[in-house]
Amino acid sequence: MQQWLTPERWALLRRQFETSASILRQSGLWRATLGYWVRWQASLDADWPAEEEQLTLDQLVLQWQAKHNLEAAGLTTDELRAKLRVAPAVARWSRQQWGHRLESMYLHRKSQLDRASCRLLRLNNKNLALELYHRIKAGETSFENAAREYGQGPERHQGGLLLEQPLEKMPFGLAPLLERMETGRLSMPLRLGPGYCLVQLESFQSAQLTAETEELLLAEQLRFWIDAVVNALVPVLVLPS
């Protein structure tokens, strides 16, 4: 970070922000604007062949103009190209910075990148939870019907279904349980906060290091890095109020 924050960048930052710092702070846009400035500066460091860059930007401009009006947006053509360049350029820069770490980043985050869908039946009564467990196991009722009739929480309207999502976003700390379950398996009654629950795993998709996963990991690493840079800038960037 210290190598990236060169004296030249410090000087540029001060010149560009000294007249607008007060209004940015008042509007609550101070950190967001600093974050964008860091992203933009990083994008300028991307190693991007000129011909490929021009072709990409030409396509992005056409896509943008199909939905927006340049004059209404208050942008010149050069400003628009500079704006549209940031996202693909900083993505290239991110890969150049952290691409060699993708495998270790993936292994570190794999359990959180795995995806699952399940059904959840929440109850207050342990005895009722045990009764419904045995009824579902015996085929006397389905999990979906039991959830609709007895369940608590908004998921009951979908028969207890929690749609496929990354394990790290699963509510109620369900991720460790789902990692150990087999598809279609029904859990015994479990404590869930002050009550009890039954859980049934519908599907489990183990994460793979695909191109999409790589982009997700690099974007996440970029966000962490930008936050770190902004956190370093805020307390030391003394600008007039």
RAURVEN-V309651 format. One record per residue. PSI is psi in whole degrees, -180 to 180 (* if undefined). OMEGA is omega as a letter, one per 40 degrees, with the letter a starting at -180 (* if undefined). Layout:
BEGIN
psi=PSI omega=OMEGA
psi=PSI omega=OMEGA
END
This chain:
BEGIN
psi=-42 omega=a
psi=-38 omega=i
psi=-35 omega=a
psi=-38 omega=i
psi=73 omega=a
psi=162 omega=i
psi=-35 omega=i
psi=-40 omega=i
psi=-40 omega=i
psi=-46 omega=a
psi=-42 omega=i
psi=-42 omega=i
psi=-46 omega=a
psi=-42 omega=a
psi=-42 omega=a
psi=-22 omega=a
psi=-13 omega=a
psi=-30 omega=a
psi=-11 omega=a
psi=-1 omega=a
psi=-43 omega=a
psi=-48 omega=a
psi=-33 omega=i
psi=-40 omega=i
psi=-42 omega=a
psi=-37 omega=a
psi=-8 omega=a
psi=13 omega=a
psi=9 omega=a
psi=-55 omega=a
psi=-41 omega=a
psi=-40 omega=a
psi=-41 omega=i
psi=-41 omega=i
psi=-42 omega=i
psi=-38 omega=i
psi=-42 omega=i
psi=-43 omega=i
psi=-45 omega=a
psi=-45 omega=i
psi=-40 omega=i
psi=-37 omega=a
psi=-29 omega=i
psi=-20 omega=a
psi=-2 omega=a
psi=138 omega=i
psi=103 omega=a
psi=113 omega=i
psi=134 omega=a
psi=-42 omega=a
psi=-43 omega=i
psi=-40 omega=i
psi=-46 omega=a
psi=-43 omega=i
psi=-44 omega=i
psi=-46 omega=a
psi=-36 omega=i
psi=-43 omega=i
psi=-42 omega=i
psi=-39 omega=i
psi=-45 omega=i
psi=-42 omega=i
psi=-41 omega=a
psi=-45 omega=a
psi=-22 omega=i
psi=-20 omega=a
psi=-16 omega=a
psi=165 omega=i
psi=125 omega=a
psi=-44 omega=a
psi=-40 omega=i
psi=-31 omega=i
psi=-11 omega=i
psi=31 omega=a
psi=147 omega=i
psi=168 omega=i
psi=-42 omega=i
psi=-39 omega=i
psi=-38 omega=i
psi=-45 omega=i
psi=-39 omega=i
psi=-40 omega=i
psi=-47 omega=a
psi=-20 omega=a
psi=-29 omega=a
psi=-51 omega=a
psi=-53 omega=a
psi=-33 omega=a
psi=-43 omega=a
psi=-27 omega=i
psi=-41 omega=i
psi=-43 omega=i
psi=-41 omega=i
psi=-43 omega=i
psi=-37 omega=i
psi=-31 omega=a
psi=-44 omega=a
psi=6 omega=a
psi=-33 omega=a
psi=-13 omega=a
psi=4 omega=a
psi=-42 omega=a
psi=-44 omega=i
psi=-36 omega=i
psi=-41 omega=i
psi=-46 omega=a
psi=-36 omega=i
psi=-33 omega=a
psi=0 omega=a
psi=-47 omega=a
psi=-25 omega=i
psi=-21 omega=i
psi=-19 omega=i
psi=147 omega=a
psi=150 omega=i
psi=157 omega=i
psi=147 omega=a
psi=170 omega=i
psi=140 omega=a
psi=129 omega=i
psi=109 omega=a
psi=137 omega=a
psi=158 omega=i
psi=-24 omega=a
psi=120 omega=a
psi=-40 omega=a
psi=-40 omega=i
psi=-39 omega=i
psi=-43 omega=i
psi=-41 omega=i
psi=-45 omega=a
psi=-35 omega=i
psi=-50 omega=a
psi=-36 omega=i
psi=-41 omega=i
psi=-43 omega=i
psi=-38 omega=a
psi=-4 omega=a
psi=14 omega=i
psi=-23 omega=i
psi=163 omega=i
psi=158 omega=i
psi=-43 omega=a
psi=-47 omega=a
psi=-40 omega=i
psi=-40 omega=i
psi=-42 omega=a
psi=-37 omega=a
psi=-39 omega=a
psi=-15 omega=a
psi=159 omega=i
psi=153 omega=a
psi=158 omega=a
psi=-23 omega=a
psi=-19 omega=a
psi=-29 omega=a
psi=-20 omega=i
psi=26 omega=a
psi=28 omega=a
psi=4 omega=a
psi=127 omega=i
psi=111 omega=a
psi=159 omega=a
psi=131 omega=a
psi=162 omega=i
psi=144 omega=a
psi=-35 omega=a
psi=-17 omega=i
psi=-1 omega=i
psi=133 omega=a
psi=168 omega=i
psi=21 omega=i
psi=32 omega=a
psi=-18 omega=a
psi=-51 omega=a
psi=-36 omega=i
psi=-46 omega=a
psi=-33 omega=i
psi=-30 omega=a
psi=-12 omega=a
psi=156 omega=i
psi=148 omega=a
psi=131 omega=a
psi=-12 omega=a
psi=143 omega=i
psi=131 omega=a
psi=155 omega=i
psi=163 omega=i
psi=131 omega=a
psi=150 omega=i
psi=136 omega=i
psi=99 omega=a
psi=-132 omega=i
psi=-7 omega=a
psi=-151 omega=a
psi=165 omega=i
psi=159 omega=i
psi=143 omega=a
psi=138 omega=i
psi=124 omega=a
psi=122 omega=i
psi=-45 omega=a
psi=154 omega=i
psi=126 omega=a
psi=108 omega=i
psi=133 omega=a
psi=146 omega=i
psi=153 omega=a
psi=73 omega=i
psi=175 omega=i
psi=-38 omega=i
psi=-42 omega=i
psi=-40 omega=i
psi=-45 omega=i
psi=-40 omega=i
psi=-45 omega=a
psi=-41 omega=a
psi=-40 omega=i
psi=-39 omega=i
psi=-43 omega=i
psi=-37 omega=i
psi=-43 omega=i
psi=-43 omega=i
psi=-44 omega=a
psi=-44 omega=i
psi=-43 omega=i
psi=-41 omega=a
psi=-42 omega=i
psi=-45 omega=i
psi=-41 omega=i
psi=-34 omega=i
psi=-32 omega=a
psi=-42 omega=a
psi=-50 omega=a
psi=-21 omega=a
psi=-11 omega=a
psi=91 omega=a
psi=107 omega=i
psi=154 omega=a
psi=142 omega=i
psi=* omega=*
END
